[in-house]
């Protein structure tokens, strides 16, 4: 990893850590350590390259709102990690590029909380041989990030979610009434998560994918009350937002007379499709903003093959500002160059139509 990428990864990690703090933590601690370290590294970098140095962390935060093409200190760096249009902050909140660039092992609290509870839920499902239970709680997290207490209790009384009642209750938390506006909670029209208020006193979804897709759509509103619960932040980040594209694609495919299994074999991959011909396809949906970063994470599947074809599918909204997404992904992924297959959502839908006509 070269110095420029190290600086950006540390900076992105600090931004994600800063964003994950509640208001009390933000007042007690000025900046996360990775943010301070990235600032110090950038000072050394610019001095050693005889470039103008940023004067403060506020200068860096302002630069984070600009596309990478405007980062003068990296203008001559040959870099395969970012595109010129990538930026770390947009609408006052971290972007998907920022999240993908950040290092999870430095965001220990979020990662441990999500991993421990998630693994406990999956273990319970495996012990009871309940694939339906596993799919049930995953869909609950994706489709109901906001839920009332009595509704959650009703879900947990039903088989097979009753097996998971205790850990599932710990995944939801009361919504602070301070997040209400004029007596209502305002929800993202795409994912249903409560909108975040930025330092500019604007309301936006915490997911920049939703911000792009719904910038001109009015938010949903529900009456604010203490009975509303929300999925805790680590689960929104790691399950709700990535899962939206998976569930949407599953619904579309079911309309084409295709048998769809979500997260088969307790999440070996995302979708198992049985076509009318009897052929079985496996699909992994990859909703990443940056194809170069995604390419570094794509490896040849190491699980037993129970399908005839395997595809990586890229949600169509990722190609809105990057029409060459799939080409770039293939160019930077040794696995895809060898024998893997990646398609945009539109290309995949076209392929499905050819095989179900």
C-alpha positions, 0 to 999 in steps of 0.5 A: 500500500503506497502512502497516498492510499494509507493516508486516505484509508486512515482518513476514511476510518476516522470519518466513519468513527466520527460519524458513528459517535452520538452527540455526547461522545462528539462533545467529549472527544474532539477527533478520533485518533485515525483522523488525527494520524491521517492529518499528520501523515498528510502534513509530512507527505506535502512537506516532503513533496514540496506542496502546500500543506493543509493548515488544520483538520478543518481544511482536510474535512473541507477537502473531503467534500471535493472529488479526488480530482481536486486533491492537489497533493495526489494529482501526479499519483498513479492510483488504482484505488479511486476514481476522479469523481470519488469523494469522502463526504457528500451532503455532510455525511460519509459516502459509500466510497468512504465506508468502503475505504475505511478499515473495519478493524479500527471501528472495533465497537461496531464490528464486534457488536454486529459479529457477536449477535449475528453469529449467535443468531446464525448458530441458533438457526443452524442448531435448529436446522432452520434456514427459514429462521435465518432468512426470516431475521435477515429480511426483518432487518432489511425490511423493518429497520423501524418497528413498533414494540408490539409489532416486533413482539408479534414477529417474535411469537411466530415460528421460526423467529420464536427460536431467536426472540432473545437475541433479536430483542437486543438488536433493536433500541428505542428511538430518541424522541429528540430525533423527531421533527414537529411531532414526527419521525422522518424516514428515508423513502428508500430504506425506511431508516430515520433521516440524519440531521447534518451540521448544515441542519439538513436531513439526509439518509445515512446511506449515500445510495439512498441520498442519490436515489431519493434526493427529490422524493419527500420523506415518509413521516410517522407519528413520534412516540416512545413505542417505536424501535430502530435497528441498531447502527451496526446492523443497519450498516452491515445488513440493512443497506447492503441487503436492499439490492438483494431483496429487490432482485429476488422480488423481480426474479420471482415475477419471472417464474423463477424459484428464488432462495435467499442466502442459501445454506445460511448465507453461502451466497445471496441468491440461489435460482432454479430456472424453469429448465431446472438449471441452477444459478448462484448469484452474489449481489455486490453493492459497492460504489467503487469497482477498484475496491470491490475487485480487491475483495473478489475471490474464487468461491471456496464452498462446494458447488451446488449450481450450474452457473455463478454470477456477481451482479452489480445493482444498476444504480452503481452504473448511473455515474460510472458506465464502465463499472463492470469493465473496471471491476473485471480489469482490476480483479484477477479472479474475474479475469480468470473465470469469474463473471460479473454483470450489471443488474440490467445485463443479468435481467436480459440474460434471465429473459433469454433463458426463461422465454 
